[in-house]
Amino acid sequence: MLDVVIIGGGIVGLSVGLALTERFPEKKIVILEKEPSVSMHQTGNNSGVIHSGIYYKPGSFKARFAKQGSQSMVAFCAEHDIEYDICGKVIVATEQNELPLLQNLYERGLQNELAIDMLNVEQLKEIEPHVAGLGAIRVPQAGIVNYRQVSEKMRELIEERGGEIRCNEAVEKIEEGAAGVYIETSHQSYEAKVMINCAGLQSDRIARMAGYHADLKIVPFRGEYYKLQESSRGLVNHLIYPVPNPDFPFLGVHYTRMIGGEVEAGPNAVLSFKREGYKKTDINVFDLAETLMYKGFWKLAGKNMKEGLNEMARSYSKGLFVKSLQKLIPEITAEDLVPGGAGVRAQALKSDGSMVDDFYFIPGKRSIHVLNAPSPAATASIEIGKEIVARFKTKFESL
C-alpha cells in the first residue's frame, strides 16, 4: 500500500508532493496525472506573474499565501537557476471615479504589509511614459517567471527523492474506507493510506467521486490574450493593470511582460464550454450541461449580465478588445496585436451565485481536497504545499 496518492500534476499537486517528500522522505508518494505530462492546464497556460497579494482581503489565505509565496517562489528560482524578473507592477486609475478605489486598494496593500507607493501623474509618466492615468500604485515586488519551468524542476526534485509521477492516469473510481483509499484509473488501481485531491478543474468531481459533496461547483472561465508585436513591446516597462471593478470578479485587461521578452495583452473572461477548453470551438456537452443546469451559475450571470456580455463581445471583436487596451495605453492599435494563447480558470461557485473567494480545503477521513485554488495559486503554490502538510501533520505522521 502506498502512503500518499496525490491526484493532479499541476503546480499545486507538485508543490504538495515536494513538501511531502521533504517532510516525509521515507514515505511512498505517487502523483497521478491524467494528461501525458504535468502542468498542461492552468499551470502551463498561466501568464507567469509572481503576485504580491495587494488585492486580497487582509488575513485571508490569498493575502498570506501570496506574500509569503512570492518570497518562496523567488528563493526557489534563485536556488535552482530558474529565470525570473522582479519587474514590478503599476495599477492605474484612468477615470476620476476610480481614484477612490485606487486609494482603497493602496490602503489594503498597506494592511497586507506591502512596500508600495502611490504615484501622481508625473511620477507615473516617469516610469511608464506611454500609460495614460490619473494616478497609480507602484508594486515593486511583483514579478514574472515561467511556471512550467518551475513545475518541471519540482517534478525533478520529487523523483530524486523517491516520489513517483505517473501520467496518462485518469482517475475513474474512488472508494474511501477506514483503512485507506482505493483508486482506480484508466490503466490500473492503487491503494493508499491518504489521498490528496489537487485536481484543479476537476477537483469538485474528484471530491464527489470520493463521497464529499460541498456546496460548490467548478465553473470554467476562459481568458483570451493577444500579444504585442515585437516592435511595440517598448510601450510596456512594468506589469500594467487597471483598477479592478469591485462589482466584477476579474481583474480586467492588462499588460503582462513575459520571461523571454514577449508582452501579453488581456485577458477577457468568458464562460468556457469545456472545462479544459482553450478555443472558442472547444465544446464538451457534459461540461456545458453541468454548468447550465447549475443554479449558482445563473445567479452569478444575472448579477453580472452587463459585464458578461461585454466580455463576450470582446472575445469576438478585436476592435473592442483594442479599445479596452487603449484605456491604459492610447497608442495601441490593432496592428500592434497578434493572437496569443488562452487559459482556463477553475472558479469554485456556490449555489447562491457567490464565488468562493479564497483557497478552500475539505478534510476527509482519509483524504484532503483542495477545492478552490484560484490565482494567485501558482505564486502561492510552495506555501500551499507547506500548509497542507502542516495542517494535516497528525494525519501524515500516523501513516
NUKOL-741835 format. One record per residue: x, y, z of N, C-alpha, C, O in turn; residue in one letter. Coordinates in steps of 0.02 Angstrom, whole numbers, plus 32768, in hexadecimal, padded with zeros to 4 digits. Atoms other than C-alpha are relative to their C-alpha. Layout:
N
XYZXYZXYZXYZa;...
END
This chain:
399
802A7FC48000800080008000802C803E8000805C80438025m;7FDD7FC08002803C80AE7FD47FEE8029803E7FB9801F805Cl;80107FD47FC980468132805B7FD280397FEA7F9F8046800Ad;80287FC78018800281C57FF67FFA7FFD7FB4802B7FF37F91v;800C7FF480477FB381D87F4B7FE680477FF87FB5805A8019v;80177FBD80117FA282887F077FE17FFE7FBB7FFF7FE57F8Ci;80227FFE80417F2482A07E7B800880467FE37FEE80778000i;7FF67FBF80217F58832C7E05804980137FFE806A801B8032g;7FBA7FEF8009800283577DBD800B80477FE9803A80557FC3g;7FF37FB9800B7FEF84137DB2802F8019803680497FF1805Eg;7FCD7FE67FD2805D84877E187FEB7FF8804980167FF38075i;8016800A7FBB7FF084747EB5800E7FB88015802A7FAC804Bv;7FF280457FF07FF983B67EB1804A7FF28006805F7FCD8032g;7FB780097FFD80B383BC7E8E801E8020803E804B8004805Dl;7FE77FDF7FC480CF84377F1C7FF07FD7803E80197FD4806Ds;8011802C7FC8807383C47F93802F7FC4800180477FB08036v;7FD18038800480DE83347F5680458014801680687FED8037g;7FBE7FE77FEC817A839D7F6D80058006804C80367FF2806Al;80007FF67FB8814B83CA80207FFE7FBC8025801F7FB48058a;800580417FE1811D8315804980427FD97FFC80587FBB802El;7FC18026800781BE82CA80048038801F802A80687FFC803Ct;7FCF7FDF7FD48221834A80687FF27FEF804980217FE1806Fe;8011800C7FBA81C2832F810B7FFE7FB68012800F7FA3804Ar;800580487FF481A7827380F980257FD97FCA80067FB97FA0f;7FDA801F803682358231808C7FFA7FB47FFD80097F967FC9p;800580497FFF8214817D80C07FBD7FE77FE67FB57FAB7FDDe;804380158015815F817B80847FFE7FF37FB5802380117F8Ek;800B800F8047812581337FDE7FC9802F7FE67F8F802B7FFAk;802C7FCB801880D681C47F7F7FFB7FFC7FB4802E7FFA7F92i;800C80038048808981BC7ED17FD080397FEC7F9E8045800Ev;802C7FCD801D803D824A7E6A7FE27FE47FC080067FCC7F95i;80238018803B7FBA82187DEA7FE9803C7FD67FC9806A7FF0l;80137FCA802E7FA0828A7D527FDF7FE17FC27FFB7FB37FA4e;8024801F80387F2182657CCA801C80127FBC800F7FEE7F8Bk;7FE37FEB80407F8182C27C4280447FDE7FF480607FBF8021e;7FBF801F800F802182877BE9803B801E802580708000802Ap;7FCB7FE07FDB808983027C4E7FE2802B80377FA580348039s;80197FD67FC9807C836F7CE97FF480477FE6800E805C7FB2v;800A7FB88009803D84237CEC7FE880137FBA7FFF80447F9Ds;80187FF180437FDE841E7C487FC3802D7FFF7FAF80447FC9m;803D7FD780017F4684827C7F800B80448021802D806E8003h;7FFA7FBC7FE47F3C85167CF7804880168008805980507FF9q;7FB97FEC7FF57FF685137D218022800F7FBE804480427FB8t;7FDD7FF8803F803384FE7C6F7FE7803A7FD6800A80507FA9g;801C7FC780267FC285897C2D7FFD803F802B7FDB806F801An;7FFD7FC77FD37FE786017CBC802780397FE18056802D7FBBn;7FDC7FC6801C801F86B17C918044800A801F806C80318006s;7FBC7FFE7FE480B5869B7D04800D80378032804680458041g;7FF77FC97FD1809787287D80800F7FE480467FEE7FB6805Ev;7FF4800C7FB880E4871D7E2E7FDB803880247FF180718026i;802C7FCE7FE2805A87767E8D801880168045803D7FF28067h;7FEB7FE37FC0807387E57F247FCE7FF580387FE17FF08072s;803480067FCE7FCC87CF7F7C7FDA8040800F7FB480428040g;801F7FBF7FF27F9088837F707FB47FFE7FFD7F9380248020i;80497FFF800A7EDE88577F397FD97FDE80377F9C7FE8803Cy;802480317FD97EB287DB7FC07FF1801980478016803F8065y;80187FEC7FBE7E5287F0806280357FF18035804C7FB98039k;7FCE800C7FCB7ECB880780F47FEC7FC6802D7FB37FC18043p;800D803A7FD67EDA876881587FE97FC27FDA7FE77F8C7FF7g;8017803A80277E9A86F880CB803B7FD47FED80757FE97FEFs;7FCC802C801A7EF98661808B802280217FC4805F801F7FBEf;7FE47FE1803C7F0F86BE7FE7803580358011806B80357FF5k;7FD27FCA7FEE7F6187558038803F7FE4801F80777FF9800Ea;7FC5801C7FDE7FD286EF80A8802A7FD57FD180687FDC7FCFr;7FDB802E802C8000866B8028802280267FC7805980137FB2f;7FE27FDA8037802086EC7F9E8040802280178073801F7FF5a;7FC57FDC7FE880988753800780387FCF801080717FD87FFAk;7FCD80317FEE80F486BE805080157FD77FC280507FC77FBAq;7FF28028803B80E6865E7FAD802C80227FCE805680027FAEg;7FD47FDC802F813686E67F4480497FFC801780767FF47FEEs;7FBC80057FE581CD86E17FB8801A7FB87FF780547FAF7FE5q;7FEB8046800881D186227FB5800F7FF07FB780407FCD7FA8s;7FF6800E804781C1861E7EF78041801E7FE780667FFD7FC3m;7FC27FE08014824E869A7EDE803C7FD9801B806D7FCE7FF8v;7FC980267FE282BD86387F5680097FBD7FDC80427FA87FD1a;7FFC80408023829385947EFD802180097FBC804C7FE27FA8f;7FE47FF3804282BC85DE7E53804B8011800580737FF97FDCc;7FBA7FED7FF7835F862A7E92802A7FC2801080617FBA7FF7a;7FDB803C7FEC839385847EE1800B7FD07FC5803E7FAE7FC1e;7FFD803280358370851F7E44800C801E7FBB7FFF7FFE7F88h;7FED7FE0803F83A9859B7DBE7FC780047FCD7FD27FF87F92d;80397FF4802C82FB85BB7D777FFA804B7FF67FF880718026i;80027FB8800F82EE86627D1F7FC0801F801B7F8980058012e;80397FD87FE9827C86E27D72801480497FFD804E805A7FF6y;7FF37FB98004826C879E7D707FCF8025802E7F9280238023d;802A7FD77FD4822B880E7DFC7FFA80447FDE801D80747FF0i;80067FC5802B81F288907D7E7FD28035801D7FD3806F8006c;802E7FD07FE2816E88E37DEB7FC080087FD87FBB7FF37F9Fg;80437FF9801D80BA89107DC67FE5804580117FF380618045k;80267FC37FF1805189AE7DB77FB67FF27FF57FA27FD37FC4v;8049800680047F9689B17DD77FE680477FF47FF18073801Ei;800C7FBC80197F4F8A467D7A7FB5801280017F8B7FEC7FE9v;80437FE380047EB28AAF7D927FFD802C7FC28025805A7FBAa;80067FDA803E7E7A8AF17CE87FC4802F80007FBD80587FD2t;803B7FD57FFC7DD78B457D1E7FFA801C804780137FFF8076e;80057FDD7FC07DAB8BBC7DAA7FDF7FD480367FF37FD58070q;802380297FCE7D338B407DFE80297FC5801880147FA28046n;7FD580377FEA7DC08AC27E0C80328016803780517FEC8057e;7FCE7FE87FCF7E2C8B317E7D7FEF7FEA8047801D7FD5806Bl;800E801A7FBD7DCE8B047F1E800D7FB5800580247F9D8039p;7FF2804880007DDB8A4C7EEE804B7FF3800380617FC48024l;7FB780067FFE7E958A637ED1801A800D804780477FEA805Fl;7FEC7FF07FBB7EA68AB17F7E7FEF7FC5802E80177FB3805Aq;8013803A7FD87E478A1F7FCB80307FC67FF680437FA38025n;7FD18036800F7EBA89A57F738044800D801F80657FDF8037l;7FC17FED7FE17F528A047FB07FFE7FF0804B802E7FD68067y;8006800D7FB87F1389F980637FFF7FB5800F80197F9F8041e;800080497FF87EF2893F804E80477FE57FFA805B7FB8801Fr;7FBB801680087FA489288010802A800E803E80537FE68052g;7FDC7FF07FC37FE6898180AA7FEB7FD1803980157FBC8061l;801780307FCD7F798911811980207FBC7FF6802D7F988026q;7FDE803F800E7FC9887D80C2804C8005800580707FD77FF2n;7FB97FF47FF1807288C780F1802C7FFD7FC280637FE07FC3e;7FD97FFC803D80AD88E58040802280447FFA80058077800El;7FDB7FC2800B812F896880147FEB801C7FBC8009800A7F8Aa;801C7FE6803E80CC89C97F918000804C80018007806A8036i;7FFE7FB7800680C78A7C7F527FC380187FD97FAE7FF87FA9d;80357FDF8026803A8AEE7F1A802280337FD2804B805B7FE8m;7FE07FD58031806B8B497E7A7FCE80337FE57F9380237FD9l;80297FCF802480278BEB7E32800D7FF97FB580337FCE7FA0n;7FFB8006804980198C097D76804980077FE9805F7FE07FBFv;7FBB7FF5801580CB8C4C7D65802D7FC5801280577FB17FEAe;7FD780397FEB81188BBD7DC87FF07FC27FD6801D7F9A7FC7q;80138038802B80B68B3E7D61802180077FBC803B7FD67FA1l;7FE37FF5804280F38B8D7CBF804C7FF4800080687FE07FCCk;7FB8800B7FFC81A78B817CFB80127FB67FF580447FA77FD6e;7FEF8047800581A08AC37D057FD97FDC7FC97FEE7FA77FB0i;8028801D803781188A9F7C837FE780397FD37FAD804E7FD8e;80107FC38027811B8B2E7C057FC57FF87FCF7FA9802A7FB9p;8035800A803180998ADE7B917FBC7FF380217F8A7FEC7FFEh;803E80107FDC80168ABD7C187FDA803F80107FF780708027v;802C7FC77FEF7F838B347C2D7FDD7FF080417FB87FC08046a;801F800D7FBF7F4D8B407CE27FFC803F80298021806F801Eg;80087FC87FD27F128BB77D6880257FF58042802B8022806Bl;7FDB80137FC47F758B5C7DEE800C7FB57FFC7FEE7F927FD4g;7FEF804780037FBF8AB27E11801F7FE9804280378012806Aa;7FDB801F7FCA80038A3B7E93803A7FD97FE080307FB37FB1i;7FC78028801680B289F67E77800C7FC9803280127FD5806Er;7FF5803B7FD680CD89467EB980437FE27FEC80467FBA7FBEv;7FBD80158016818989277EB0800D7FB5800380357F9C7FDCp;7FEF80467FF4818588727EEC7FDE7FCF7FD07FEB7F937FD3q;801E802D8031811A882D7E5E80337FED7FCB806080137FBBa;7FCF80178030817687C77DDD7FE47FCE7FCF7FA77FC57FCCg;801480318032817287447D54802F7FC4800180697FCA8013i;7FDA803E800481AB86917D3C7FDB7FD27FD07FA17FDF7FC0v;802280338028818485FB7CCE7FED7FC7802F80197FA18045n;801480327FCF811D85897D3E80057FB87FE680087F89800Ey;7FF48043801A813084F57CC980487FEA801180537FB08022r;7FBC80107FED81EC84FE7CE980047FF0804A80287FC2805Fq;8001800D7FB881CB85087DA47FE47FBA800D7FFF7F958036v;802080417FF68159846F7D98802F7FC77FED80327F94800Fs;7FD18035801581DB840A7D3980377FF68033804C7FBD803Fe;7FCD80077FCC825C842F7DBF7FE37FDD803E80047FB3805Ck;802080237FC981E083FA7E467FFA7FB67FF280077F8C801Dm;80058047801481C183597DE780437FDD800980477FA68024r;7FBD801D7FFB827B83397DDD80137FF48049802E7FBF8059e;7FEE80077FBA829383557E987FD87FC980227FF37FA2804Al;802A80357FE4820082E57EC6801A7FBC7FEE801F7F8F8018i;7FE880418017824482577E5D80457FF0801D80547FB6802Ce;7FBF800B7FE182F4826F7EA27FF87FE7804880227FC18061e;800B80147FBA82AB82577F517FD97FBF80057FC77FAA803Dr;802280407FFE825481B67F217FB680017FF27F967FCC7FEFg;80467FFC801381A781F77EF77FF67FED7FB780247FEF7F8Fg;800F80148044815181BD7E597FCA802D7FE27F9C80438005e;80337FDA802480EE821E7DD77FEA7FD67FC480127FC77F98i;801A802C8034808081B57D677FCC80257FD67F9780387FEFr;802C7FDB802E803182097CD07FD37FCF7FDA7FDB7F927FDEc;8032802780247FA181CD7C627FD87FD3802F7FC47F9C801Cn;802480277FCE7F4981917D007FC2802880167FC4804B8049e;803E7FDD7FF07E9881D87D007FDA7FD880357FCB7F9D802Ba;802380227FC97E3E81AF7DA47FB77FF57FEC7F9580237FD5v;8045801280137D9981557D867FD57FE9803A7F987FEB8036e;802680197FC67D6881117E3180288009803F80657FFE8040k;7FE07FF87FBF7D8E81367EE77FD47FE280357F987FF08038i;8023801B7FC67D5B80D47F81802A800E803D80627FF58044e;7FDB7FEE7FC37D8E811C80287FE47FD9803A7FA97FDD804Ae;801580297FC77D8980A780BC80258013803F804B80448040g;7FE07FF17FC07DC480A38170804B7FF47FFE807080158022a;7FB9801280007E6C80568144802780227FC8806580217FC9a;7FDC7FE280377E9580B380A47FD180147FC77F9480147FCFg;80267FE9803A7E5F80EF7FF980127FD57FC4804D7FCA7FB4v;7FF68027803D7E4780837F5E7FF2802D7FC57FBD804D7FC1y;80067FD3803A7E6280E17EBB80097FD77FC1803B7FB47FB8i;7FFD802480407E3E80997E10800980347FC87FE280647FC4e;7FF47FD280377E8580F17D767FF07FDD7FBE7FD97FA47FBCt;800C801C80427E7680D57CBC802F7FC77FEF80257FA37FBEs;7FD08035800F7F0B805E7CC580097FCD803880147F93802Ah;7FF4802F7FC97F1B80117D737FDF801A80407FBD804E8040q;801D7FEC7FC07EE7801C7E298038800B8033806E7FEF802Es;7FD07FEF7FCB7F3E80627EC27FDC7FFE80437FA0800A8048y;80187FFB7FBB7F2880547F7D8030802E8027806D80268022e;7FD77FD07FDB7F6580E07FEE7FE2800C80457FA68004804Fa;80187FEF7FBD7F5A810F80A47FDD804480007FAE804F8026k;801F7FBE80057F3081C38074800080167FB7803080097F92v;80057FE380437EF682177FD37FFA804C80077FD780658033m;80057FB780017F0E82D07FAD7FE880157FBB800780057F88i;801F7FEA803E7E9F831E7F28801780467FEE80048077800Dn;7FE87FC0801A7EF883A87EC87FF080037FB5801A80177F8Dc;8012800B80467E99838C7E257FE9803F7FDC7FD4803A7FA2a;800E7FC180247E7784447DFC7FBB80027FE17F8980038004g;803F7FFB80247DF1844C7D777FD27FC4800B7F977FC97FFCl;8029803B7FF37DB5839E7DA87FFA7FF1804B7FE17FBC805Eq;7FFC800E7FB97DC883B07E657FBD7FF180217FB97FC6804Ds;8041800D7FE27D0E83B77E8F7FE77FBA7FED7FC67F998016d;8015804280167CEF83187E2A80267FC98026800A7F968038r;7FD880307FD97D7D82BD7E827FE57FFB80477FE07FC58062i;801C80007FBC7D3482F17F2A7FBF7FD980027FB47FB18030a;8040802480027C8782B27EF9800C7FB57FF67FE87F8C8012r;7FF08046800B7CD482107EBB80147FDE804180077FA3804Bm;7FEA801A7FBF7D1E81FB7F697FC9800480357FD37FED806Da;80387FFE7FD27C75821E7FBA7FF6804280247FD180458055g;80047FBF7FDF7C8882D67FE87FDB80327FD37FF1803F7F9By;802C7FD580287BFF834D7FAB7FFD804680207FD080558047h;80007FBC7FE77C2C84017FD37FCF802B7FD87FBD80197F9Fa;802D7FD280227BB984917FA68027802C7FCF802B80697FD8d;7FDE7FDA80347C1F84C47F0F80097FD57FC280057F987FC4l;7FF18021803F7C4384997E5C803580297FDC803580667FDFk;7FCE7FDD80287CD784C27DED7FDF80167FBF7FC57FED7F99i;80187FE3803F7CA185367D60803D801C7FDC806180457FF8v;7FC47FEA80247D2685527CDA7FF680427FDB7FC5804A7FB7p;80007FC180257D4B86017C98804080037FD780787FFC7FF1f;7FC67FFA802D7DBD86167C02801680487FFB7FEE80757FF4r;7FE27FBE800A7E3286AA7BF880297FFF7FC180587FD87FBBg;7FDE7FFE80417E6D86D67B49802F803C7FFD801F80738014e;7FCD7FCC80037F09873B7B25801480107FB8800D7FE77F8By;7FD87FED803A7F5C879B7A9A8048800980188055800C8055y;7FBB7FEE7FF0801887BA7A938013803D7FD87FFA80497FA1k;7FE77FC580248070885A7A6480337FEB7FCC805D7FBF7FD9l;7FCB8009803180D5885C79C58043801480208045803E804Dq;7FBE7FF27FE3818F885E79EB8010804A7FFE802F8064802Ce;7FF27FB880078199891279AD7FDA802B80327FEB8066803Bs;802A7FD97FD1811689487A2E800E7FF080497FF1800F8075s;7FF480157FBB815D88F47AC9801D8037802B801580368069r;7FE27FC97FDA81B989937AFB7FCE802E801F7FE0805B8046g;80347FD87FE1811289E07B297FF37FEC80497FD28010806El;800F801C7FBE811189777BC880417FF38026806C7FCE800Fv;7FC5800A7FD6819589807C527FF27FD2803B801D7FAB804Fn;801380287FC68138892F7CE37FC57FD27FED7FB17FD07FB3h;8043801C800680A088C17CFA7FD0803B80097FD780618039l;802C7FC67FFD8013893D7CD97FB87FE780067F9F7FC57FDAi;804480177FF07F67891F7D267FD0803B80097FE68070801Fy;80327FCE7FEE7EC689837D317FEA7FF880497FF97FC58068p;802080087FBE7E6D89A47DD57FC77FCD7FF77F9C7FD77FCCv;80358032800A7DFD890A7DE97FBB801B80127FB380438040p;80467FEF7FF37D42891F7DE37FE87FD7803C7FE77F9A8039n;801380267FC47D0488F17E937FC17FD67FF67FB57FA8801Dp;803E8025800C7C6088B27E4A80097FC67FCF7FDA7FA17FC2d;7FF4803680317CB2883B7DCD803D7FD9801880707FF68029f;7FCD80287FDE7D1D87A97E08803F7FF27FD980637FC27FE9p;7FC2800A80267DA987B97D88802680427FFD800980778009f;7FD57FC57FF97E3B88337D7B7FFD802F7FC4801680677FC9l;80017FD5803B7E1988797CCC803D7FF67FD5806F7FD97FEAg;7FC88009802E7E8A887F7C35803C80288017803680618030v;7FC37FE17FE97F3E88A87C5C803B7FEB7FD480327FC37FA6h;7FC4801080267FEF889D7C1880307FDA802D80407FEF8065y;7FD5802B7FD8806188137C5480417FF27FDA80407FD17FA6t;7FBF8014801B811988087C2D800C7FB6800F7FF67F9D8042r;7FF480487FF9815387557C15804B7FF38001807380177FE4m;7FBB8017800481F686FB7C35800D7FED7FB77FE77FC77F99i;7FF3800C8047824586F77B887FF3803F7FD7800680417F9Cg;80067FC08022821387AA7B5C7FBC80107FE37FB0804A7FD2g;80427FF2801D816187977B1B7FD6802880327FE4802A806De;80307FDC7FD680D288037B5C7FBA7FE97FED7FA67FEE7FB3v;80458014800A802387BE7B707FD1803B800F7FE08065803Ae;80337FCD7FF57F8A882E7B657FBD7FDD80087FA57FBB7FDAa;803F80227FF27EE987F27BB57FFF7FED804A8025800A8071g;8030802480287E8F878C7BEB7FBA801D80087FAD80488032p;80477FF97FF07DD487977BD97FED7FC78030801A7FA38047n;801680377FD47D6D871D7C427FBB7FE87FE77F8980097FF3a;803F801A801C7CE986B37BEA7FF57FB8801980257F948028v;801080447FED7C9086137C19801E7FD07FCD80167FD97F91l;7FE68034802C7CEC857D7BD37FCD7FC87FFB7FAF7FB4802Ds;80308035800C7C7E84F77B86801E7FBB800C7FFF7F877FFFf;7FDD803E7FEF7CFC84747BBD802F8010803A804E8046803Ak;7FD77FEF7FC67D5A84697C618049800B7FED806C8032800Dr;7FBC7FF680177DFD845E7C037FFD80177FB7801F7FFB7F8Ce;800C7FE780437DC584C07B6A802380427FF380108075800Fg;7FD77FC5800B7E45853C7B297FEF80257FBF800A805A7FB0y;80167FE1803E7DF085637A837FB4800D80037F907FEB8028k;80487FF380037D4585AD7A5D7FD97FC37FE97FA07FB97FFCk;8021803B801D7D1D850C79FF80027FC3802D7FE47F90801Dt;7FFC80397FD27D46849B7A937FBF7FFA80277FAE8026804Ed;803F800B7FDD7CA284537AD37FFE7FB9801A800C7F897FF5i;800E80417FE27C8083C47B4A7FB8800380197FA880298046n;80477FFB7FF17BC683A37B547FF27FF4804A7FC880168067v;800A800E7FB97BD183597C038015803B802B7FF1804F8059f;7FE77FC67FD97C3A83E97C477FD0803B7FFA7FBF805B802Cd;802B7FC7800B7BC9846C7BF97FBC7FF680227FA180248041l;8041800E7FE17B2884187C3380048006804C7FD6801F806Ca;7FF87FFD7FB77B6B840A7CE48001804980177FE3805A804Be;7FFF7FB97FEF7B8F84C57CE77FBB80207FF87FA480438025t;80407FDF800E7AE984F97C987FC87FE7802D7F9580098035l;8034801A7FD37A85848A7D0F800D801480497FE680038075m;7FEE7FED7FBC7ADA84D57DA77FE2804580107FF180767FEEy;80227FC17FEF7A71855C7DFB80318036801580248072800Bk;7FCE7FCE7FEC7B0C85B07E41801B80267FC5802A80627FCBg;7FE77FDD803C7B4785D87D907FCF80357FEA7FE3806D7FDAf;80327FD080187AA3862D7D627FF9803C80307FEB8073801Bw;80027FC97FD07AA586937E02803C802F7FF58035806C7FF9k;7FC57FD8800F7B5686CD7DDB7FF680277FBF800480627FBBl;800B7FE080417B2786F17D267FCE803A80067FD7806E7FE7a;80327FCB7FF77A9087567D5D801D803E801F800B8076800Dg;7FE27FC77FDE7AF987C47DCE803380247FD58042805E7FE0k;7FC97FE380277B8087E17D4B7FF07FFE7FB5801D7FF77F8Cn;8015800880467B1B87DE7CA9802380337FD2803D80207F9Em;7FE37FCD802B7B5B88837C64804B7FF37FF480627FF57FBBk;7FB8800C80067C12885E7C88800D7FC07FD8803B7FBE7FB0e;7FF7803E80247BFF87AC7C487FF680087FB5801B7FEB7F8Eg;800C7FF480477BB687E77BA2803A80287FE1804D801C7FA8l;7FC67FDA80197C4488647B90803C7FD37FF680617FDB7FC5n;7FC8802F80077CC387DA7BAD7FF77FD57FC280277FC97F9De;800D8029803B7C71876D7B28800A80297FC08025800F7F8Em;7FF77FD5803A7C6E87FF7AAE804A800A7FF1805E80087FB7a;7FB87FF9800A7D29881A7AC9801F7FC17FE480507FC37FBEr;7FE6804080197D4587627AA67FFA7FFB7FB480257FDD7F94s;800C800680487CFF877479F68012803F7FD98010803E7F9By;7FEF7FC280227D34882779CF804580198015804F802F804Ds;7FBE7FE67FF27DEA885679C47FFE804B800D802380658036k;80067FB87FF77DB5890C79B77FED80128047800980418064g;80147FF37FBA7D5E89077A6080387FEE8030804180108063l;7FC880147FD67DF388AC7AAB803480388000804E804B8035f;7FD07FC980077E6689357A697FE9803D80278010805E8049v;801C7FC67FDD7DF389BC7AAF800B7FF9804C801B802B806Dk;7FF4800B7FB97E02896D7B5D8049800C8011805980298045s;7FB87FF87FF47EC089697B4F801580497FFB8044805E801Dl;7FEE7FBA80097EC58A1F7B177FF1802B803D800B80628043q;800B7FDA7FC37E818A577BBF804180088027804B803B8049k;7FC07FFC7FDE7F2D8A317C048037801D7FD4805E80477FEBl;7FCD7FE7802E7F9A8A517B6B7FDD80177FC07FCF7FED7F94i;80267FE780397F428AC17AEC80217FF37FBC7FFE7FF17F89p;7FDC800A803F7FC98AA27A687FF37FBC7FE07FFF7FB37FA4e;800A8044801A7F9989EB7A557FCD80007FC77F99801F7FCCi;802F800980387F4889BF79AF7FF97FB67FF1801E7F8D800Ct;800B804680127F07891E7963803E7FE27FE0804B7FA67FE6a;7FC4801980227FA8891178FE80367FEC803180647FC7801Fe;7FCF80117FCD800B890579A07FF57FBA801D80217FA08040d;8014803E7FDF7FB3886379D080007FC47FD17FEA7FC97F98l;8006804080237FC587AF79977FDE7FD080307FE47FD8806Cv;8022802F7FD37F5D871D79DA80307FDF803080677FCA801Dp;7FD980237FCD7F9F86D37A7B7FDD7FBF80147FB77FA37FEEg;801E803E7FE87F6C863E7AE27FC3800D802A7FA680438029g;80397FFA7FD37EE2861E7B5F800C7FD2803C80307FA08037a;7FFF802A7FC47ED185D77C0D7FB97FF780197F8C801D8008g;8041800C7FE17E3F858F7C6E80078002804B80317FDF8068v;7FFF7FF87FB77E1F85C27D227FCA7FD3801F7F907FD5800Br;802F802A7FDC7DCE85427D957FE38028803A8002802E806Ea;801F7FD77FCC7D5685AE7DF97FCC7FD880267F9C7FBF8008q;803280227FD67CF9855D7E897FC78031800D7FD180698024a;803B7FD67FFB7C4885A07E8C7FCC7FDE802D7FBC7FA38023l;8032801B7FD37BC885877F177FBB80027FE07FB080267FAFk;80438003801D7B1185617EF67FDA804280057FAA804D7FE0s;80217FBF7FFB7ADF86117F2D801D80337FCF800A806D7FCFd;7FE37FD580337B4886597E9E803F80258016805C804A7FEFg;7FC47FDE7FE87BD886967F0A803E7FD77FEF803D7F997FF0s;7FC18021800F7C89866F7ED980267FF280408029801C806Dm;7FD480107FC77CF886167F56803F802A7FF58064801F7FC5v;7FCE7FCC800C7D7586A37F6C80447FEF801D807380168015d;7FC180117FE07DFE86487FCA80117FB77FF27FE77F927FD9d;7FF0804780047E5B85A47FCA7FD17FD9802E7FC07FF18064f;803480247FDC7DE4851E800680147FB78004801C7F957FD2y;7FEB80447FF37E16847880557FC97FDA80247FA77FF6804Ff;802D802B7FDB7DA883E7808D80277FC3801880437F9F7FF0i;7FE0803C7FE67DF1836281017FCF7FC580007F967FCC8017p;8028803D7FFD7DAD82B180EB801C7FD08033804B7FDF8057g;7FE780337FD17DC48213815080477FEC7FEF80737FE9801Ak;7FBE801580187E5781DC80E7801480297FC3803C80137F9Ar;7FF27FD8803B7E5E8269806A8000804B80117FE580608045s;7FFD7FB87FFA7E7E832280557FEF801C7FBB800B80057F89i;80177FE780407E2883877FCD800C804B7FFB7FF380728023h;7FF57FB9800F7E66842C7F877FCD80137FCB7FD780057F8Fv;80387FF5802E7DC384687F397FFF80467FE17FD780527FB3l;7FFA7FBF80217DF1851B7F10804780198008805D80278040n;7FBC7FE580007E9F85547EE18008802F7FC5802E80217F97a;7FFD7FCF80377E8785ED7E718040802880058068801F8033p;7FC87FD17FFB7F0986717E4B7FFD802280447FC8803B8056s;7FBB800A80137F82868B7EA1801B7FBA8012804E7FB68034p;7FEC80437FEB7F9085CD7EB380477FEF7FE9806C7FCF800Ea;7FBC80108017802E85C07E4880338024802B806480068042a;7FD47FDA7FD48083864B7EAB80047FDF8045803A7FD98062t;800580197FBC804885FC7F4E800C7FB6800780087F9B803Ea;800080498001806485477F1D802E7FE18035801B7FB18056s;7FD1801D7FCE80FC85267F8C7FE3800680467FE97FD9806Fi;801F7FF67FBE809F856F80227FC27FD480087FB47FBD8040e;8039802D7FFB8003850A7FF980177FBA80127FF97F99803Di;7FE580417FEF806B846C7FFC80147FFB804980057FC9806Ag;7FEC7FFF7FB980B5849B80A47FC38001802E7FC27FDF8062k;803C7FFA7FD7800984C980E87FDC7FBD80077FC67FAA803De;802380417FFE7FBC842180B980267FCF802C80077FAB8054i;7FD8802C7FD6804B83C281097FFB801480497FF47FE98075v;80047FE87FBA8045842E81A67FBA7FF4801D7FB47FDE8056a;804580047FE87F87842D81B47FEC7FB880107FC77FAB8040r;801280467FF67F7A837281A7803B7FD6801680417F9B8006f;7FC380217FE8801E834881FB7FF17FC1802880127F8E801Fk;8011803A7FD77FCC82D382787FEB7FC57FD57FFD7F8B7FE1t;80178034802D7F79827381EC803B7FDF7FDD803F7FA17FD9k;7FC8801C8024801B825E818C802F7FDA802E80487FA5801Cf;7FD180217FD38086823282237FE57FBE801C800B7F968036e;801D803F7FE8800D81A7825180007FCA7FCB7FEA7F917FD8s;8000803280368024815081A9802C7FC5801180327F967FE9l;
END
